[in-house]
Amino acid sequence: MIAMAPAEMSRLIRELREKTGAGMTDCKKALEAVGWRLDEALTALRKKGLADMAKRAARATKEGAVAYAVVGKAGAIVELNCETDFTARTDEFKVLAQTLADKSAAGELKGPDDAKLLIQPVQQKTGENMGLRRLARFEQAADGLIAGYIHLGAKKGALIELSAVSSAAAAHPAVAELAKELLLQVVGFSPRYLRREDVPGAEIAKEKDIYTEALRKEGKPEAAIPKIVEGKVNKLFYQASCLLEQLSVRDNKTPVAGIIKEASAKAGGEVAVVRFARYTLGE
């Protein structure tokens, strides 16, 4: 065994811990096994960490956080998963989620595989299985605004892109206020589509079949059923599923299309919703 002063041993243990996030005992054992050579101990711990992560890969990741970022004319929203709510609430995990959102918005991350190297250090330190489950990135092609919102302690979030007729209109306070209101709408009312034209035909047909079967069981006249079904699809299905068909979260009376029209008038030109993304943890 190499003779070494206790102070130097402590320094090496601390340095190895800082580099790997491993426990003090594990760092000491790794250094002792390789004669207190830091580089070799670092390699050994990283190999062990990767092996441990492979064993943990099958464990469920039902907790985590949603985060968003806007960088210049681009924005991104991500969902980062872990195993326990305890880990999801730690500052280190929150910083990791925000880092992934920042890098996604900047175009540096294209998908979950690109995030693995950033996730590994935190995963090794916590001992939990982690993964970037999904991300969405928007980049403006013209004048407009991208904004985001996180709700319920990072359990829900949304990202939205608005277009405007000019840069002056896009910079108007009414457009920023509109974005905030629509983000609350998306998170609160959970639309899946922007407009009715976006809904797949197969999904509409399925809804019509469900309504038709229910009406037949109620004993409605067969000739009257198609008209009733169309009314239900328009009033119930589209209003629940399409953002532009919904009633505003502000009073559940004003149509979303109406508040967009109001904001457009204030901004001095048409403002429109280009797209949105909504993430709910584990959904």
N, C-alpha and C positions, 0 to 999 in steps of 0.2 A: 504493500500500500504506500502511496506517495505521502510523505510527511508534508503537512500543510497547516498553517496557522488557522485557528478557529475563525478569526475575522475574515480571512480569505474564503474559507468554506461558506460562511454565511453570505458573503457577497455573491459567490457563484450560485448559491441556491436561490437568492433573491432575483438575480439576473435571469436564471432559467425560468423561474416562475413568471416573471414579467413577459418573457418571450413566448411562453406556451400556455399560460393560464392554468397549468397543472398545480396540484396541491404541493405544499412544502415537503411532505414526506415522500411523495413520488419523485420530486426533484432531487432530493437528497439521495434516494436509492439509485436513481439514474446516474447521477454523478459518481457515486461510489463504484458502480458497476463498470465504469469506463475510466477509472483512475482520475476523476475530477477534470476530465477534458470536456469543456463546455460544448463545443461543436458536436462531439459524438453523443453527448447526453441529449442535446437538442434533437438530433436525428432520431435517436431511440424513442424519445417521448412522442415525437410526431408520428412515427410508425405505429406506436402503441395507440395513439389517439385515433388514427385512421382505422386501425383494426377494431377498436371499440365502437367507432361510429358505424362500421359495417354491421356489427352485431345489433346495434340499436335501430338500424334502418327500418325494421319491420314494425317498430312500436308506433302506435297511433299518435298523430299530431293534431289534436282537436282544439288546442288553444293557440294564441298568437296575437297579432295586431295588424291593423290596416293603417297604412300611411300614404301620404301623397306629397308631391313636390311640384313646383312650377319653376322652370329654368328658362328664362328668356321667353320665347314664343312656343315653348313645349311644356307639357305637363305629364305626370305619370301617377298612377295609383298602384299599390302593391299589397299583397296579403302574404305575411310571413308567419309560418306556423311553428309551434313548439308543442311540448307534451303537457305542460302544466301552466295554470294561470299564475302561479308564483313566479315562474321564469318570465312570463309575458309581461309582468308588471315591473320587472327590474329595469333600471336605467340603461344597462348595457344592451338589453334586448331592444328597448325602444330606440336607442341610438342606431342599432343595426338596421332596424326596420326603416328608419328615416334615411340612413345612408343608401340603402337599396332603392328607396324612392328617388332620392337625389340623382343617383347614377342612372336610373332608368329614364328620368326626365332629360338628363343630359345626353341620352343615347348611348351610354356606355354598357348598359345591360339590355340584352335582347330577349332573354328568357331565363327560366329557373337554373339551367345549367351554368350560365354565366355568373351566377351568384355564389356558387359553392365555395370558392376560395375565400370570399368575404365572410361566409357563414361559419366556416370551419373553426376559427379561433374561439368564437363564442360557444359553439357546440361542444368543443373539447372542454372548455372551462365549466360549463353547466352540467355536462354529462347527459344532455337531453337530445333526442332526435329533433332536427329542425330542417326546414326547407322553405324556399320561396315557392308558394303554390301557384301564383298567377300574377300577372301585371298587365296593365293597359297603358299605352302611351299615345298622346295626342300632340300633333304639331300643326300650328296654324299655317294655312296656305294663303290667307289674306288678312285684312284688318279684323280684329276681334279681341277675344279675351278667353283665357283658360283659367279656371279657378277650381279649388277643391275644398272639401269639408270632411272633418272626422268627428264621429259621434260615439257616445256610450263608451268612453274610455278606450277608444281605438278598436271597438268591436264592429263598427260600421263606418263606411266612408263613401264618398262620391267624388267624381271628377266631371267637369262639364266644359264644353267649348261653345262659345257664342261667336257669331259673325256679326259684323257691322258694316255700314255702307262706306265708312271712312275712319281714319285713325282718330279724328276728332270725336266722332260718335262713339267709338270704342272706349275712349278715355273719359267719357261723361260719367259722373257718379251714378246716374240712373242705371247704367249697364252693370256696374259692379254690384249695386243693390239687387238687381235682377238675378245676377249669378248666385248671390247668397240665398235668395228666396227659392230659386229653382233647385239648388243643392239640398235645402231643407225638404223640399217637395220630393225629390228623388229618394232621399234617405227615409223620409217618413211614410211615403205612399208606395214605395218599391215598384215603380213602373219597369217593365222589361224592354219596352220598345219606345222609340221616339214618336212615331206616327203610325196610324193604322196600316198604311201601305207597307210598313216594315214587317208586319206579322206574317209568318209563313202560311200559305194557303191550307196546309195540312192541319195546322193548329186551329184555324178557324172552322174547318170542316168537323174537327173533333168536338169543338165546343157546340156547334150546331146539333150534332148527334146527341150530345148529352142533354141539351135543352129539349130537343124533340122527344126523346125517350121519357123525360120527366113530364112533359105536357100530355103525352099519351096516357101515362099512368094516372094523371089527374082527370082524364076523361074529356079533354078538350076536343072539339070537332076537328077531324083530320084536315078539312079545307082551311081552317083558321090557323093551324099550327105554323106554317111557313112565315106568315106575317108576324106572329108573336115571337117566333125565334129570331127574326131579323131585329125586332125591337130590343130583345134581351141582349143580343150580341152588341148592338150599338150602345145601349145604356149601361150594361153591366160589364161585359168583357172588355170592350175597347176603353172604357173609362177607367177600368182597373189596371189595364196592361200598358196603355200608351200615355206618355207624359203629356203630349199636347191635347189629349182628350180629357185629362183629369180636371177636377176642381181644385182651386188653390188651397194650400195648407193654411193660408192666413185666415180664411173664414169658411172654407168648405162650400163656398157659393160661387166665387168668381172663377171663371174658366182660366186655366193656365194660359191659353191663347190670348185671353184678355189682358193679363198682366204683362205679357210680352209686348202687346200692342201699346200699352200705356208707357212702358219703358222706351219703346221706339219713338214715340211722340216727344218725350222729354229729351232724348238724345239727338233729335233732329234728323232721324233717318231710320230705315228698317234695321231691326236687330232680330236675329234668328238663332235658334238652337241648332248647332251642327251635329253634335253627338254628346253622349254622356256614358259614364260607366258607374256602376254601383256594386260595391263589395260588402257583403256581410260575412263575418268570420264563420268559416265552416260550411257556408251555403253551397 
